[in-house]
Amino acid sequence: MPQQDFDFATSFVKDATFTDGLRDFLEYRDLGIAQATGGKFRAHVLRVKKDGDTSTLHTTGLHRHYLDFQMIFILKGWIKFTYEDNGTFTFGPGDCCLQPPGILHNELECSDDLELLEITSPAKYETEAVQA
């Protein structure tokens, strides 16, 4: 097995903090993977902000990410996506989706209790909004 220049990393729920990120209706818990892998990967937990406003559908608009790898795994709640040439899917707890690099997609809506794990490579990447 080839040796990787990765550091050992842990992330304990008792120390968890959530911060703002790409989407204004979500908050993000970094799991320390980006730092441990020198930016080659990122793993974070995303959840809907608890701001009390349940009237918003939490949609992102059509967009694509320029990266090598993106996977989501639903921990709690549900989320509905549409994917170019693949259709519309609603994912719930235990469901997983590998989103191919550059795929055009849109988060249509999600539950107010949504929590998901997202793993990407690289840790930082560009996102492009696309007009329909």
N, C-alpha and C positions, 0 to 999 in steps of 0.2 A: 504494500500500500504506500503510495507516495506521501511524503511528509508535507503537512500543511503548516503554514505560519499562522496558526490560530492560537489564541489564548483561551484558557479555561474561563468559563463565565457562568454565573448563576443569577437568577432573578427570583426573589421570594415575594409572594403576594403580600406578606405583612409590611414590606417596604415599598409597595407599588405606588406610583404616582402617575396620573394621567395629565397630558398636556395637549395644547392645540396642535393641529396638523393641517394636512392638505384640505380637508373638508370642514366647513365651519360648524356643521351639526354633529360632528364626531369628535371624540377625544381619544388620545393614543397613549398606550403604555409601552414604552420601549423595553425590550427584553435583554438588551446588552449585546446582542449578536453582531451588530454593525461594528462596534468598537472591537470586539473580540476577533472579528474576521478581517479587520483592516478595511472595512467598507465593501467587502465582497458580497455579503448577505445582510438582510435585515429581517428581524422577526418582531412583530408588535401585535398587541391586542387593541382592537378598535371597538368602541362602544358609542352609542348615541348619548349625547350630553343630556344630563338630567336638569334641563332648564325649565321644566314645567309646561312647555308649549307642545302639546300633542297634536296640533292641527297641521303641522308640516308633514309632507309625504317623504321628505329626505331624498330628493333626487339629485343626481350629479350632472345631468346633461351628457350628450354624446362626447366621448373622449377616448384617447388611447395613451398608453404608457410606453415609453421607449426604454425597455429593459430586456434582460435575458430570461427571467423566470419570475412568475407571480402565481401564488397559490393562496386560496382562502379556505379556511375550515371554520364552520359555524359552531360556536360554543353555546349560544343562547339566542332565543328569538328567531327571526326569519329576515331574509333579504331577497328582493326580486331584481334580477338583471335581465337585460336583453343583449345578445351578442350577434354581431354581424355574421350572417350566413349560418347561424346555429340556433336561433330562436330565443325564446324567453323562458327563464327558469326561476323557480322559487326554491331557495335553499333554507333548510332548517337545521336544528341541532344534530351534529354528527355528519352533515353533508360537506363535501369538499369539491372545489373546482380549480382546475389548472387553467389559467387564462393565458393562451399563447402570446408571445411577444407581439406587441403592436395591435392586438385585436381591438376593433372598434366596439365599444360597449357603453351601456348606460345603466346606472342603478336607478330603477324606477321608483322603488319605495322600500321601506323596511319597518320593522316593529320598533317601538320605543325602548324595548329591552334588548335590542340586538347587541351581541358581543361576538366578535370573530377574531381568529388568528390569521394574520397575513404574513407570508414569507416572500421576500423578493430578492433578486440579484440583478444588478448590484443594489447596495443599500440606498443610494441616491440615484434618481433617474428623472427624466423629463416627462411631463404630462402635457398633452395637447388637447385643447377643447376643439371640437369639430362641429361646424354648423350643419344642421340637418337639411 
